Amino acid sequence: MGNNGEAANLFGLHDENLKYIESHAGARIVARGNEVYISGERQEVEELEELFHQLLGLVRIGSTINTNTINYAWDQVRRRKKRKDTSSPDLAEALGEVLYITPRGKQIRPKTLGQLRYVQAIRQHDIVFGIGPAGTGKTYLAVVMAVCALRSRSVERIILARPAVEAGEKLGFLPGDLQEKVNPYLRPLYDGLYDVLGMETAQKYMEKNIIEIAPLAYMRGRTLDDAFIILDEAQNTTSEQMKMFLTRLGFGSRAVITGDITQIDLPRDVTSGLVEAQRILQGIEGIAFEYLTEADVVRHPLVQKIIKAYERSERAWRGNGL
């Protein structure tokens, strides 16, 4: 181990990371100072050596090691071993690029290889569909890339849209004026923007219409040039809404469409525009589909288990013909 700071991050508070790894391994792990000693069967020891190598690399690029990071790195080590792949880069090498530094000094970088592929797709394509479960960073990374594009002046404005109330956007029964009615549905977009830009800068950009956050219905009839456009919660668009949104794209514009096709709130007889887009638009040059999975979840470790449990339940439900 390089120094006490690296060891403290890797080992965790009161060595909780080491205890977690040992509780899920067949080998014994002992820490003495900055050194880790592993004893057990050769195969297990070799796997753990590779795990610690990957984790130490992540520490050195500024990652915080927790159970989520450990599980992801461990999964990648086992995948590489199963494929007998020694040529793929270390996680630290693959995930080392800092995409953006927030006003608070927070470094934003992809945390998983799935997120890295998603970011690369956004850089290389005019339209990207980011599809996957909650917590995989689909919307947050899209906001980061939009801000990067704005700062580099490759676009002149950012537009973030969401279906306001499920798919129908029926706001009349809610109290307050139109802005008060739609704000609760747009709040996640505000939160991401405030985190990336800082509240003061974000509000200044919104006052100048450099950044616009609006219900999807506001896109109708517009042509959006030189803009980075994000459509969030796209699984809750109808076919007509998705077509309307995609045909708003003007010269010099790029779009990222995010959604979770396992969380569709549409009536059963209404086809999701996101699901339909996968069928209709596959193979068109300039359009990319990137799929994130529970392995890319960067929230509480239980979220991965919850996603897997629901997926098992849904497969069983479909298998029984219910």
C-alpha positions, 0 to 999 in steps of 0.5 A, spaced: 500 500 500 502 506 498 501 511 504 496 511 510 491 515 506 490 510 501 490 504 506 485 508 510 480 509 504 481 502 501 480 498 508 474 503 510 473 505 517 475 500 522 477 496 517 469 495 515 471 494 507 476 488 509 471 485 514 466 485 508 471 482 503 473 477 508 466 475 509 464 474 502 471 470 501 474 463 502 480 466 505 483 469 511 485 477 510 489 480 515 491 488 515 498 490 518 500 497 517 499 498 510 500 491 508 494 486 507 496 479 508 491 473 504 491 466 506 487 460 503 487 456 497 491 458 491 485 460 486 482 464 492 488 468 494 489 470 486 482 472 485 483 477 492 490 479 490 487 482 483 481 485 487 485 489 491 490 491 485 483 493 482 481 497 488 488 500 490 488 503 483 481 506 484 483 509 490 489 512 486 484 516 482 480 518 487 474 513 488 471 512 495 471 505 496 465 502 499 461 495 498 458 498 492 465 499 489 467 492 492 462 488 489 463 492 482 470 491 482 469 483 484 464 482 479 469 485 474 475 480 476 471 474 476 468 476 469 475 477 466 477 470 470 472 467 467 473 469 460 481 468 461 482 475 459 488 479 461 488 484 455 482 488 458 485 495 462 484 495 469 478 499 472 482 505 474 485 506 467 478 505 464 475 510 469 480 515 470 478 520 466 475 526 470 469 529 466 467 535 470 469 538 476 463 541 480 464 548 483 465 544 490 471 541 487 467 534 486 470 530 480 465 527 476 467 521 472 464 514 470 464 509 476 462 503 471 464 500 464 457 501 462 457 508 464 463 509 460 460 506 454 454 511 455 459 517 456 463 515 449 456 514 446 454 521 447 460 524 445 460 520 438 452 520 436 447 525 435 442 521 439 443 516 444 438 512 448 440 511 455 436 505 458 436 502 464 434 501 472 434 507 477 440 509 480 445 507 474 446 515 472 443 515 466 440 522 467 446 525 471 451 523 466 447 526 461 446 533 464 454 532 466 455 531 458 450 537 456 454 542 461 461 540 458 458 541 451 455 548 453 462 550 456 466 548 450 461 552 446 459 546 442 452 548 443 448 554 445 443 552 450 441 546 454 433 543 454 431 538 459 424 535 458 420 530 462 413 527 461 409 532 466 404 527 469 405 520 467 404 520 459 398 524 459 400 530 462 393 532 465 395 537 470 388 541 470 386 537 477 392 539 480 392 546 485 397 552 483 399 555 476 402 551 471 409 552 473 407 550 480 403 544 477 409 541 473 415 543 478 414 536 482 415 532 476 421 536 474 425 536 480 430 531 479 432 535 473 433 541 477 437 537 483 442 534 478 443 541 475 444 544 481 449 539 483 453 539 477 453 547 476 451 550 483 445 553 484 447 560 483 450 559 476 444 554 474 439 559 476 442 565 472 443 560 466 435 559 467 434 566 467 437 567 461 434 561 457 441 558 456 438 552 460 430 551 460 427 545 464 420 544 461 414 539 460 415 535 454 408 538 451 412 544 451 417 541 445 411 541 440 411 545 434 419 547 436 425 546 432 431 546 436 438 548 433 444 548 437 442 545 443 443 539 447 436 536 449 435 531 454 428 527 455 428 524 462 423 518 464 422 517 456 418 510 458 412 514 459 412 517 453 407 515 448 409 513 441 406 520 438 410 524 444 416 520 442 416 522 435 414 529 436 420 529 441 425 526 436 423 530 430 424 537 434 432 536 433 435 542 429 442 543 426 447 543 431 443 539 436 444 533 440 439 529 444 439 524 450 433 520 451 433 516 458 428 511 461 427 505 465 423 500 461 421 496 467 418 502 470 412 504 465 406 508 468 402 508 461 395 504 461 396 497 458 393 498 452 398 504 450 405 503 447 411 506 450 414 510 445 421 508 448 420 501 447 417 502 440 423 507 438 428 501 440 424 497 434 424 502 429 430 506 430 435 500 431 441 500 426 440 508 424 447 511 423 448 517 428 443 513 433 446 509 439 442 505 444 446 504 450 443 499 456 445 499 463 444 494 468 443 493 475 451 492 475 451 499 474 447 502 479 451 507 484 446 507 489 445 503 496 448 496 495 441 494 496 438 497 490 442 492 486 438 486 490 432 490 489 432 490 482 434 483 481 429 481 486 423 484 481 426 482 475 426 475 478 419 476 480 417 479 473 420 473 469 416 468 473 410 472 472 411 472 465 413 464 465 406 463 468 402 466 463 399 471 468 
